[in-house]
C-alpha cells in the first residue's frame, strides 16, 4: 500500500525516491510553520443530527460475547434488508471477510511484515494461531431455518419467500468468530483486539448486472464496498475493557460477573468496527456538537499533551472538509491507537493509527489528515474500492494536500503534487487487479494530480462548488466514476468532463505543463524536503551522538559549507575508485541541492587548509598515507577518533581493511570530518561494490546512524559502532 515498501534496485535510489514517498506521508516532520486556514463552516448540533436521521435501507442488531481467554466471540445478528432495486430477490448475500483469515494464502499481504516480526518475537505462537474465521451456526427467518452456504468469504442465504421491490425481509444469523493472533484488520496482539470484519455484512446488489457483489477481500489492497446502514450493537466484555466503536456508546455494568455490556447506536454508517483493550485511556473534547475521542496507551511521559494536539488537528481537518465538501454529520469521531506500523486504516467514524512517537508533530502528520479525509471519501461517499479506487484514495490524498496548502504548509501542500512528473503506464481508472503493485503511484499520486489539474483548470471557487454538489448527490450512497464525470459536466461543463475523463482513462497521465514545476523550483523543493527529512530522522533518537555520519549531510542542508578532499597521491586504480565515489556522492548532493567544493590538488589544499577548511564540514577520501589533509593533521585526527571508540592506529594497520569514521573537525568543534578510508593501495576489487553501498547507506537517513565501520577485503563488516534508526524498518527489502 505504501510505495516505500516496494523494493528498489539500490539503496541509493531507495533513499532518494522512497524517502519522499514514505517520510512525508507516514512520519511527522519538523514543523515548517503554518498559517490559519480561512474561516470554516462550523455545523451546529441540529445540523449534524438532521443529516443522519433518515432510515438506512439496512438495519443491524448485533449481540456478541467476547471470550477473552480463547479470543472468540459468540453472537447473533438480526438484519432487516429493504430491497431498493427493481429486481425480485430470491436470496441475500453477506460478506464474511473474517474468513480471509482461514488461510495465510488469503490474508492480506499488507501486514505480512508485521506478522513475520511478531512471529519471530513470539516463538510460542504456532502458525495456526495467526489464523481465524467465522463459523455460521444457523440462519433463520420468522423462526424457520433457511438454507445457506458460506464459501470464499460470501454467505449466500436462500429466502423462503422472494422479496419484491420495495419490500423488506428480516433474518437472524448465529455465528462463532475466532480472532487470529498478530496484525490484521481482525486480530488480537498484546493488549488490543482489532475488530474489523468481525460480523457478516450485507453485500451490495447491482441491479444493472442483476447480481450481488461476492468478491473476497483483496490480498494486495482494499475491498471496501458497503451500503450505509443503521447499527445497534451490544458487546459483552470484561469490565476493565474500553471499547471504541462508531456511534453513541453506552455501558451497562454487571458487578456480579465482572463483565459489562458496551452498546452503541450508529445510524447511516458505512461499516462497523470495534477496538477493545483493558489498557486504553480515553481523552475527549467536544466543540460545536462534535466530540472527538482518542483511545491510546498512556505509555510515555506527556503523551496526553500530544493526544490533545492530535485532537485539535482533527477538529481543524473536520471543519475544513465540512466547509469545502459538506458537513460532517455525526456527533462523534474516534481515533484509536494500535500497534500497526507504517500503515493507518480508515473506517466509518473511526480511524486506526499507529503508536504516537515521542517527538510527533500532529500539524505535520499527513497520514492522520488523509485518514480523516476518508470520512468523506469512503465513509460518507462510498464506492467500490476494488474497481474504482480513485474515488476514495485519490480524493482522500488530494484532500490532505488541499488541507496542508491552506494551512500554509508549502512542503506538503500543492508543491508535493506538482513535483511528480513521472509516467505510469496504467490508467488512473484501473481496477485493483489491473494496477497490481502500482496502487500507490496510480491511485494516490496520479489520482491526486488529476484532481489537482481539475482544481487549477476551473479555479478554487468552482472546484469547491463542484465538490459540494458531488457530496450532496452521493452522501450515504455509492458513487461511481460515471457519476463523478456527470457531476463534473453538470457543474463545470462538458470540456471539464472530457479533460477529466482523458486524465483518468488514458495511461501515462502527466500534469499540463503550466501546472508543473520548473527545474529551478524542483531543485529548491527537493532541497527543502531533504532538509526536513534529515531533521526528522536525526531527532528520532534523543541524545544521538554529534559524531554521526548522516549529520554531515544534515549540516550541509542547513547551509554549512561542505568540502570533499581527495587523495592526490593515489595510484591509477585508486584514483579511478575515488572518482567513482565522488560521482556517487555528488549525484546525491546535487539532487538534494547541497553546495559543495571538491579539492583534488595538494597546492589548493594548502591554500585553503586553515581559512576555508576550518569553517567547512569535510568528507575526506583515501588512504591515510596518500591524503594530504589526514597527513597534516594525523595526531589530532587520532585523538578525536579515539574519543568515539575508533582505534585509529589499529584499524589503519589492518591489511586490506576499508571503512569510514566520523569525528569532530580537527580545527573546529562545531564542524565534522567524515573519512572514507582504505589501507591498501586501493579498495579490494571484490569488496568495492559493497564499499560503495555502505558509503551510500552511511550518509542517508533511512538506515542505522553510524560513527564508524570497518570492512574486510570482501566487503563484509568486521566491526562497527552505530545506533539503530527506527525508520529503517520501512525501507527494508521485501
C-alpha positions, 0 to 999 in steps of 0.5 A: 500500500505504501510505495516505500515498501516496494523494493528498489534496485539500490539503496541509493535510489531507495533513499532518494525516491522512497524517502519522499514517498514514505517520510512525508506521508507516514512520519511527522516532520519538523514543523515548517510553520503554518498559517490559519486556514480561512474561516470554516463552516462550523455545523451546529448540533441540529445540523449534524443530527438532521443529516443522519436521521433518515432510515438506512435501507439496512438495519443491524442488531448485533449481540456478541460475547467476547471470550477473552481467554480463547479470543472468540466471540459468540453472537447473533445478528438480526438484519432487516434488508429493504430491497431498493432495486427493481429486481425480485430477490430470491436470496441475500448475500453477506460478506464474511471477510473474517474468513480471509483469515482461514488461510495465510494464502488469503490474508492480506499481504499488507501486514505480512511484515508485521506478522513475520516480526511478531512471529519471530518475537513470539516463538510460542505462537504456532502458525495456526494461531495467526489464523481465524474465521467465522463459523455460521451456526444457523440462519433463520427467518420468522423462526424457520431455518433457511438454507445457506452456504458460506464459501470464499468469504460470501454467505449466500442465504436462500429466502423462503419467500422472494422479496419484491421491490420495495419490500423488506425481509428480516433474518437472524444469523448465529455465528462463532468468530475466532480472532487470529493472533498478530496484525490484521484488520481482525486480530488480537496482539498484546493488549488490543483486539482489532475488530474489523470484519468481525460480523457478516455484512450485507453485500451490495446488489447491482441491479444493472448486472442483476447480481450481488457483489461476492468478491473476497477481500483483496490480498494486495489492497482494499475491498471496501464496498458497503451500503450505509446502514443503521447499527445497534450493537451490544458487546459483552466484555470484561469490565476493565475493557474500553471499547471504541466503536462508531456511534453513541456508546453506552455501558451497562455494568454487571458487578456480579460477573465482572463483565459489562455490556458496551452498546452503541447506536450508529445510524447511516454508517458505512461499516462497523468496527470495534477496538477493545483493550483493558489498557486504553485511556480515553481523552475527549473534547467536544466543540460545536456538537462534535466530540472527538475521542482518542483511545491510546496507551498512556505509555510515555511521559506527556503523551496526553499533551500530544493526544490533545494536539492530535485532537485539535488537528482533527477538529481543524481537518473536520471543519475544513472538509465540512466547509469545502465538501459538506458537513460532517454529520455525526456527533462523534469521531474516534481515533484509536491507537494500535500497534500497526506500523507504517500503515493507518486504516480508515473506517466509518467514524473511526480511524486506526493509527499507529503508536504516537512517537515521542517527538510527533508533530500532529500539524505535520502528520499527513497520514492522520489528515488523509485518514480523516479525509476518508470520512468523506471519501469512503465513509460518507461517499462510498464506492467500490474500492476494488474497481474504482479506487480513485474515488476514495484514495485519490480524493482522500490524498488530494484532500490532505494536500488541499488541507496542508496548502491552506494551512500554509504548509508549502512542503506538503501542500500543492508543491508535493503534487506538482513535483511528480512528473513521472509516467505510469503506464496504467490508467488512473481508472484501473481496477485493483487487479489491473494496477497490481503493485502500482496502487500507490503511484496510480491511485494516490499520486496520479489520482491526486494530480488529476484532481489537482489539474481539475482544481487549477483548470476551473479555479478554487471557487468552482472546484469547491462548488463542484465538490459540494454538489458531488457530496450532496448527490452521493452522501450515504450512497455509492458513487461511481466514476460515471457519476463523478464525470456527470457531476463534473459536466453538470457543474463545470461543463462538458470540456471539464468532463472530457479533460477529466475523463482523458486524465483518468482513462488514458495511461501515462497521465502527466500534469499540463505543463503550466501546472508543473514545476520548473527545474529551478523550483524542483531543485529548491523543493527537493532541497527543502524536503531533504532538509526536513527529512534529515531533521526528522530522522536525526531527532528520532533518537534523543541524545544521538551522538554529534559524531554521526555520519548522516549529520554531515549531510544534515549540516550541509542542508542547513547551509554549512559549507561542505568540502570533499578532499581527495587523495592526490597521491593515489595510484591509477586504480585508486584514483579511478575508485575515488572518482567513482565515489565522488560521482556517487556522492555528488549525484546525491548532493546535487539532487538534494541541492547541497553546495559543495567544493571538491579539492583534488590538488595538494597546492589548493589544499594548502591554500585553503587548509586553515581559512576555508577548511576550518569553517567547512564540514569535510568528507575526506577520501583515501588512504591515510598515507596518500591524503594530504589533509589526514597527513597534516593533521594525523595526531589530532585526527587520532585523538578525536577518533579515539574519543568515539571508540575508533582505534585509529592506529589499529584499524589503519594497520589492518591489511586490506581493511576499508571503512569510514569514521566520523569525528569532530573537525580537527580545527573546529568543534562545531564542524565534522570530518567524515573519512572514507578510508582504505589501507591498501593501495586501493579498495579490494576489487571484490569488496568495492561494490559493497564499499560503495553501498555502505558509503551510500547507506552511511550518509542517508537517513533511512538506515542505522546512524553510524560513527564508524565501520570497518570492512574486510577485503570482501566487503563484509563488516568486521566491526562497527559502532552505530545506533539503530534508526527506527525508520529503517524498518520501512525501507527494508527489502521485501 
